[in-house]
Amino acid sequence: MRIGHGYDAHRLVDEKKLVLGGVVIPHEKGLLGHSDADVLTHAIIDSLLGAAGMSDIGKLFPDSDPSFSDADSIKFLKSVCLILLQSHFAICNIDCTIIAQKPKLSEYISAMKTKISSACEISEHQINIKATTEEGLGFTGNGQGICAHSVALIQELPPSLKLLNLTQI
C-alpha cells in the first residue's frame, strides 16, 4: 500500500468558467490557469502520482506546452490512471477536500464523484469529496481563489496480475 497527498490552488477571475471535478459550476467567476484550472482534479492527480512516486502534474502536463492550454483536466486524470495501471498500481481510494467560500458546492459533489470515478475507472464508493469554507479567512475565505487537497491510497498489483497484458484490460 502507498499513500500520496496532492494540493492545488488557483485564483478566481472574471470571464472564466468554474470547473471542479470535471463539473462546470455556475458562478460569476472561474479559476485562472493554463488548463481548465480544475483544482480538485489537479490535487487528485498529484496525490496519485505522489503515491506512486512519479513526480507531479507540472512535469507531465507543463504549462509551457501550448497543447495543454484550456485542456480538460479530466483527460489528464485519465492519462495518469493509465500510467498507474501500466506501472502495476490500482487505486484503493481517494479522499478530497475543496476549500471555497463561494459557491456552495454540496449539490455538485455527486456529479464530481461520477466524473472522477469514470475517469479513474473505479467505483464512486472509492471516492470521497468534501467541501468547506475558511470562515472568511485567507485567500479562499476572501473569495480570491479556491484550493483542494487530496489523499490517495494505491496498491501494487499482485505478481499474477503483472503478467497480464494491461493494454487489454
For each residue, the residues with C-beta under 8 A, 3 or more apart:
1: 92 153 154 155
2: 51 52 53 89 153 154 155 156
3: 51 151 152 153 154
4: 46 47 48 49 50 51 52 151 152 154
5: 46 47 50 149 150 151
6: 42 43 44 45 46 47 48 49 50 149 150 151 152
7: 43 46 147 148 149 150
8: 39 40 42 43 46 57 147 148
9: 39 139 140 145 146 147 148
10: 31 32 33 37 39 145 146 147
11: 31 32 139 144 145
12: 18 29 30 31 32 143 144 145 146
13: 16 29 30 31 32
14: 28 29
15: 30
16: 13 29 30 31 32 37
17: 24 30 36
18: 12 24 25 26 27 29 30 31 103 146
19: 22 23 24 25 30 31 36 37 38 73
20: 23 25 38 39 40 41 98 105 108 112 146 148
21: 38 40 41 108 109 111 112 113 115 116 129
22: 19 38 41 72 73 74 77 112 115 116 119
23: 19 20 108 111 112 115
24: 17 18 19
25: 18 19 20 103 105 108
26: 18 103
27: 18 30 102 103
28: 14
29: 12 13 14 16 18
30: 12 13 15 16 17 18 19 27 37
31: 10 11 12 13 16 18 19 36 37 38 39 145 146
32: 10 11 12 13 16 37
33: 10 36 37 63
34: 37 63 68 69 70 71
35: 38 61 63 68 69 70 71 72 73 76
36: 17 19 31 33 70 71 72 73
37: 10 16 19 30 31 32 33 34 42 73
38: 19 20 21 22 31 35 41 42 73 74
39: 8 9 10 20 31 42 43 98 146 147 148
40: 8 20 21 43 44 96 98 112 116 129 148 150
41: 20 21 22 38 44 45 73 74 76 77 116
42: 6 8 37 38 39 45 46 57 73 76 148
43: 6 7 8 39 40 46 47 96 148 149 150
44: 6 40 41 47 48 77 94 96 116 150 152
45: 6 41 42 48 49 57 73 76 77 80
46: 4 5 6 7 8 42 43 49 50 56 57 150
47: 4 5 6 43 44 50 51 94 150 151 152
48: 4 6 44 45 51 52 80 81 84 91 94 152 154
49: 4 6 45 46 52 54 55 56 57 60 80
50: 4 5 6 46 47 53 54 56 152
51: 2 3 4 47 48 89 152 153 154
52: 2 4 48 49 84 87 89 154
53: 2 50
54: 49 50 83 87
55: 49 59 60
56: 46 49 50 59 60
57: 8 42 45 46 49 60 61 76
58: 61 62 63
59: 55 56 62
60: 49 55 56 57 76 79 80
61: 35 57 58 65 68 71 76
62: 58 59 65 68
63: 33 34 35 58 68
64:
65: 61 62 68
66: 69
67: 71
68: 34 35 61 62 63 65 71
69: 34 35 66
70: 34 35 36
71: 34 35 36 61 67 68 75 76
72: 22 35 36 75 76
73: 19 22 35 36 37 38 41 42 45 76 77
74: 22 38 41 77 78 115 116 119
75: 71 72 78 79
76: 35 41 42 45 57 60 61 71 72 73 79 80
77: 22 41 44 45 73 74 80 81 116 119 120
78: 74 75 81 82 119 120
79: 60 75 76 82 83
80: 45 48 49 60 76 77 83 84
81: 48 77 78 84 85 91 119 120 121
82: 78 79 85 86
83: 54 79 80 86 87
84: 48 52 80 81 87 89 90 91 154
85: 81 82 88 89 90 166 169
86: 82 83 166 167
87: 52 54 83 84
88: 85 156 157 161 162 166
89: 2 51 52 84 85 154 155 156 157
90: 84 85 154 155 156 157
91: 48 81 84 94 120 122 126 152 153 154
92: 1 126 153 154 155
93: 126 127 128 152 153
94: 44 47 48 91 116 120 126 127 128 150 151 152 153
95: 127 128 150 151 152
96: 40 43 44 127 128 129 130 148 149 150 151
97: 129 130 131 132 148 149 150
98: 20 39 40 105 129 130 131 132 146 147 148
99: 131 132 133 134 140 146 147 148 149
100: 103 105 131 133 140 146 147
101: 133 134 136 140 141 142 143
102: 27 143
103: 18 25 26 27 100
104: 107 131
105: 20 25 98 100 108 109 131
106: 109 131
107: 104 110
108: 20 21 23 25 105 111 112
109: 21 105 106 112 113 129 130 131
110: 107 113 114
111: 21 23 108 114 115
112: 20 21 22 23 40 108 109 115 116 129
113: 21 109 110 116 117 124 127 129
114: 110 111 117 118 124
115: 21 22 23 74 111 112 118 119
116: 21 22 40 41 44 74 77 94 112 113 119 120 127 129
117: 113 114 120 121 122 123 124 126 127
118: 114 115 121
119: 22 74 77 78 81 115 116
120: 77 78 81 91 94 116 117 126 127
121: 81 117 118
122: 91 117 126 127
123: 117 126 127
124: 113 114 117 127
125:
126: 91 92 93 94 117 120 122 123
127: 93 94 95 96 113 116 117 120 122 123 124
128: 93 94 95 96
129: 21 40 96 97 98 109 112 113 116
130: 96 97 98 109
131: 97 98 99 100 104 105 106 109
132: 97 98 99
133: 99 100 101 136 140 141
134: 99 101 137 138 140 141
135: 141
136: 101 133 141 142
137: 134 141 142
138: 134 141 142
139: 9 11 142 144 145
140: 9 99 100 101 133 134 143 144 145 146 147
141: 101 133 134 135 136 137 138
142: 101 136 137 138 139
143: 12 101 102 140
144: 11 12 139 140
145: 9 10 11 12 31 139 140
146: 9 10 12 18 20 31 39 98 99 100 140
147: 7 8 9 10 39 98 99 100 140
148: 7 8 9 20 39 40 42 43 96 97 98 99
149: 5 6 7 43 96 97 99
150: 5 6 7 40 43 44 46 47 94 95 96 97
151: 3 4 5 6 47 94 95 96
152: 3 4 6 44 47 48 50 51 91 93 94 95
153: 1 2 3 51 91 92 93 94
154: 1 2 3 4 48 51 52 84 89 90 91 92
155: 1 2 89 90 92
156: 2 88 89 90
157: 88 89 90 161 162
158: 161 162
159: 162 163
160: 163
161: 88 157 158 164
162: 88 157 158 159
163: 159 160
164: 161 168 169
165: 168 169
166: 85 86 88 169
167: 86
168: 164 165
169: 85 164 165 166
